Amino acid sequence: EDPSLERHFKGHRDAVTSVDFSRAKKQLVSGSMDSSLMIWSMKPQMRAYRFLGHKDAVLCVQFSPSGHLVASGSRDKTVRLWIPSVKGESTVFRAHTATVRSVHFSSDGQSLVTASDDKTVKVWTVHRQKFLFSLSQHINWVRCARFSPDGRLIVSSSDDKTVKLWDKTSRECIHSFCEHGGFVNHVEFHPSGNCIAAGGTDSTVKLWDVRMNRLLQHYQGNSVVNSLSFHPSGNYLVTASSDSTLKILDLLEGRLLYTLHGHQGPATCVAFSRDGDFFASGGSDEQVMVWKTNFDAEYGDAVKPQKYGSSVDGTHGTGSEMDCGIHNKKTKTQDSGRTHEQQEEETSLANTLEHIMGQLDVLTQTVSILEQRLTLTEDKLKECLENQQKIIQNKMN
């Protein structure tokens, strides 16, 4: 069965720039050129929340791993962290000296990486929004930055036509991939962490092995690639293009699997849900669309490495083997050493811990909001005192 359009959301008043699902698929967040964020409920008839606070276009949004926070970056040069509830409270920090184009949480939810037109990538702590360090070897706007699944690497893509791989600990650029012939709009880590995919204005999608620093697959399209997202299995990749289409690439076979038409005008962003059952897309038509993947749940037995990555136009890409962790179905194995009760207890503990971490996110964010309000109150009191002093001095004179 082909992917199918499940729902579409209307509410933005300008192009949609970014979309992301919460962990439990209960909510979907979108950012827009209309300077707002929208939090959409996946439950029918539930109202959407519109979050206002940014002074200019919102270019990137993402849920934290726990789903209790949303990060956004804007053309107003700030990053905001929101609690995705009806109040829509947020803390703001001036993150860069130019437009912020990308925000991304580390998998443990403790760090945030941002990318900007000031040509830098910056890393922050989520709690207290403390600046940690900058990565600054790009020589043009940085469009996108992502943590690797294990948090040890950062990848960034830029209008300088390069994709750079960074070591988070040493803060050194390990490698620059220079095969793109245009601006590189978007880059993502494969779920295995062993390879990356990038798309850009040269209408190509390229996959590299980050251990060997070599090109694995190359897909030649006929329109600018604005965004891409890996299916959690690692076997598929979805792209959003300026020709209004979404394309699903089968990375096992190295070929184009589906071309989906839904948006009127450029498709600007796309993202799979955490479990891969759905993906969402946004476009310049101001619409957010939710698609059901309908992929076969069985991915086949262990797959042999691909000798060639076919490109979209049917010609062969690189001659590299596809061996970066794109493989087999998830098999349900029963560890004979553990009882059913032990497994349930472990799952319960994991869920409890996740809930505690999520509540910690909210508490920390609430404290930050209160601190900002106290600072504003102090500033107003100082201003009032200064005005009173001026009035008294004027009367005395």
N, C-alpha and C positions, 0 to 999 in steps of 0.2 A: 504494500500500500504506500502511495506517495505521501510526502508531507502535506498537511492540510491546514488551512487557516482556521484557527479556533475562535479567536476574538479580535476585535480591533477597538482601540481606545481613542477618543477624540476629546481634546481639552486644551492642548497647547495652541498658542497663537502665532507660532513661527516654527521653523524647522526643528525637528527633534535631533539632538546631537549624540545622545548616549542612552543606553538601556542596560538594566541589570536586574536579575531575579534575587529575591531573598533566599536564604538557604532552604527553607521549608516550602518554597513556591507559593507562599500565601500572598506575597506582595511583589510588585514590579515597580522599579523606579525609573523615571526618564528625566533627562535634562533637555533644555531647549534654548534656542536663540532668543526666546521671549523673556529670558532672565529668571525663569521659574524652574522648580522641580515639581514633578507630579508623582505621588505614590498611589499606584493603582492596586485595588484588591482583586485577587483572582476569583473571589466568590462573586457570583452574579448579584446584581442589585446593590452591592456595597459601594458607597460613595468614595470618590477619589479625594486625596488631600493635595492641595496646591501649596507649596512652600515658597514664600517670598522672603528675600533677604539680600540676595546678590544684586549689585547695581548695574550689571551688564550680563551679556549672554552666558549661560551655563553650558560649558563644553564637555564636561565629564562627570559621571556619577558612578558610585559603587556601594553596594551593601558590604558591611563588615562580615567576616566569616560567621559570626554568631547571629547576624541579622538584626542586631539591636542598634546599630548606627548606620548612617549613610554619609559618605564623603562626597563633596562636590567641588569642582574647580571652575573658575570663571574668568571671563575677559576683564573683570574688575581687579585681577591680580591676587585675589584671595582664595583660600580654601575654607570651606565650612564643614563642620561635623554636626549632623542633625540626629535627633531622636525621632524615628519615623512613626510618630503617634499624632493624634488629632491636633495637639498644640503646636507641633512643628518647631520646637525650640532648637536653637543651634548656637555653637560657638564659632567665632571667626578668627582666622589668623592670616596676617599678610605674609603669604608664602613666597612670593617672587616679585621681581620688579617689572614683570610683563605678564601677558595672558597665561593662565594655567590651563594646559590642554589635556592633562592626564592625571588621574588619581588612582592608586591601587594599594589595597591592604596586603600585608604579608599573611601567609596562611594561618599564623597563630593570632592574628588580629592586633599584634602589639606595635607594628610599624606601618608607616604610610610612605609611599614614594610618589613624588609629584614631578611633572615635566612641564617646561615652560618655553615661551618665546624668548626668554632671556638667555636661552642656549644652555641652561643648566638642568640637571636632575637633582632633586633634593630628597633627603630621607629624614623622617620625623618620628617621634614617639607619638602614639595615638593618645595615651593618657597624658594630659597637660600640654599636648601639641608642642613638644619641645623639639627645636631644630637640632639635628645630629651632624649632618655633613652634606656637602655638595659634590657632584660629579660634573666636571666642566671641560670636556674635551671636544664637544660638538661645536661646529663653527656656524651653525644656523639654528633656526627654531627646532626645539625638540617636541615631537608630536605625541610620543607615547613612551611610557616606562612601566615595566612589570617586574615583580619579584619572581624568582623561580619557586616551584612548589616547596622546596626545602629551605627557602629563604637565604641561601648562601650566595646566589647570583642575582644580578639585576640586568635586564636587557632594555635598551632604549633605541628609538628610531627617530630620524631627523630629516629636515629639509636639506641637510648637507649630503643626502643620498646614501648615508651609512646607517648600519645597525651595529650598535656597540654592546659588547658583553663586559660586565663589570664584576669584580670580586667585592662583595659587600664588606668583608673584614679588612682587606688591605686597601680598599677604595681605588684599586688600579683598574685600568681598562685592559682586559685580558686579550680581546681580539676585536677588530673592526671588520665587518662584512660589507664589501663595497660593490656587490654585483648589481644592485638596483640602478636603473637608468633614470630615475626621477626621485621626487620627494617620497619618503617612506612614511605613510600615514599611520600604520598600525603594526604592532608586533605582539606576539603572544608566545608563552612557553607551552610546549606539549605537556600533557598531564604527567608524563614520565620524568619531565625535567631534563631530558637528554637532547631535545631539539627545540628549535624555535621556528615560527612561521611569520612572515612579514609580507605586507601588500602595500602598493603605492600608486603613484601617478603614472608609472610606466605600464600599468594594466597587468602586472604580473603578481603572482604569489610564489614566494620562494621558501623552501624549508632547508634549514641547515642543522647538521649534527654539531652540538656545542662541545663535544668531547674531542672530535677530530677536526673541528672548524672547517667542514667541507659541505658543499651544496649537495643536498639529497634529492630534492624534487623541485621542479620548476613548472608552473602553470601559466600559459600565456592567454590572457583574455583580450577583450577588445574595449575595455572601459576602465576608468580609474577605480581602484580598490580602496574603499574608505575605511573598512573595518573587517575583522575576522574573529572567529571563535572556534576553539577545539571542542568536539564532543568529548565528554568525560572518559569514554572508552579509549580516546586517542586515535580512533580509526577514521574519523570524519572531520572535515573542516567546513564551516559555513562562512561565506563572504558576502559583503554588501557593496554594491557597485553603483557608480554614477549613471549607468544605463538603466537604472530603476530595478535591477534584478538582484535576487539572492541566489547564490550558487552553492551547492553542496558537493564537495570533492570527496571521493572515496580514496583514502590514502593507502589502503591495502592494494587496490587495483591500480592506483595512480591515474585516475580518470575522473572526469566530470560526471556526477551521478544525476543531479537535478538542477534545473534552472527554474526559479520561482518568480512569478510576476504578481505583484500586489500593490506596490507603491506607484503613485503618479509622480514621476520625477525621481531624482537621485535617492537611492537607499543609503543612508548615512551611517547607520550603526546596526550591530547585530550581536547577540549573546545567547549562548545555550544556558538552560537552567542547570543547577548543580548536579541533577541526576540525569540530564540529557533527554528527558521526555519531551521537553518543549524548547523552543528558541523564540526570542523576541527580536523585532526589528523596528527601526525608526527611520523616518525619511523627511525630505524637504517638504512633503505634502502635509506636515504637521501631525501625522498619524503614527500611533504605536500599534504594531500588529503582533499577535501571539500565534505561533504555529506549533502544531503537534508533529513531532518528528516521524512517528510511525516506522522507525527503523526496526529491522528484525532484531529482536533481543539477543538472538544467538549469533555471535560474530564468527562462528566457525572455529575449527581447531587451530592450534598454533600455526601461524602463517609464515611462509618462507619469505625472506627478504626480497624486496622488489629490485629487479635489475634496472628497470627504467621507470622514471616518473613521467607519465604521459602528460602533455600540456592540454589545455582546454580546446585548442584548435585541432587536436588529434595528432600533432607531431610529437616526437619523443623529446623529453627534457634531458636531464643529466643522466650519466651512466652510473651514478652512485647507487649503492644498495640502500634500501630503506630499512635501517636497523636501529631506529632510535626509540624503540619501545612500542611501536604500533603492532599490536598482536592480539591474539586470541580473545575468545569470549571469557566473561567472568564465570568461573566454575564454582559451584557451591560445594565446598569441601567441609566435611565434619571431622573436627579434630577428635580422634578417639580418646585422647587423654583428658578431655574435658566433658563434664556432664552438661545436660541441657540447663540445669539450674545455675551452674557456674556461668554459662554464657549469658543467661538472662540477667544475672547479678552484675556481670561486667558491663553489659549494655546499659543497665539502669544507672550504674555508677558514672559511666561516660556521659549519659544524658544529664545527670544531676550536675556534673562538673561543667558541662557546656552551658547549662542554665545559670550556674553561679557566675561563670565568666561573662555571660551576656548581661546579667544584672550588674556586674562590676563595671562593664562598659557604660551602662546607663547612669549608674551612681557617679562615676568619674565625670561623665559629660554634664550631669546636673550640677556637680560641684563647680565645674568650669564655667557653666552658665551663671551660677550665683556669684562667682568671683568676678566675672565681667560686669554683672549688675552692680556689685559693690563698688567696683572701680569707677563705674559711671556715676554712682551716687556720690562717692567721695569727690570726684571732679566737679560735680554740680554744687556740692557744699562749699568747696574751695572757691568756686566762681562766685557764689552768693556772698561769702565772707569778704572776698576782694572787692565786690561791688559795694557792700556795706561800708567797708573801710574808705573807699573812694568818696562815698556820699558824706561820711563823717568829716573827712579831711576838707571836702569842698565847703561844708557848713562852717567849719572852724576858720577856714580862710575868708 
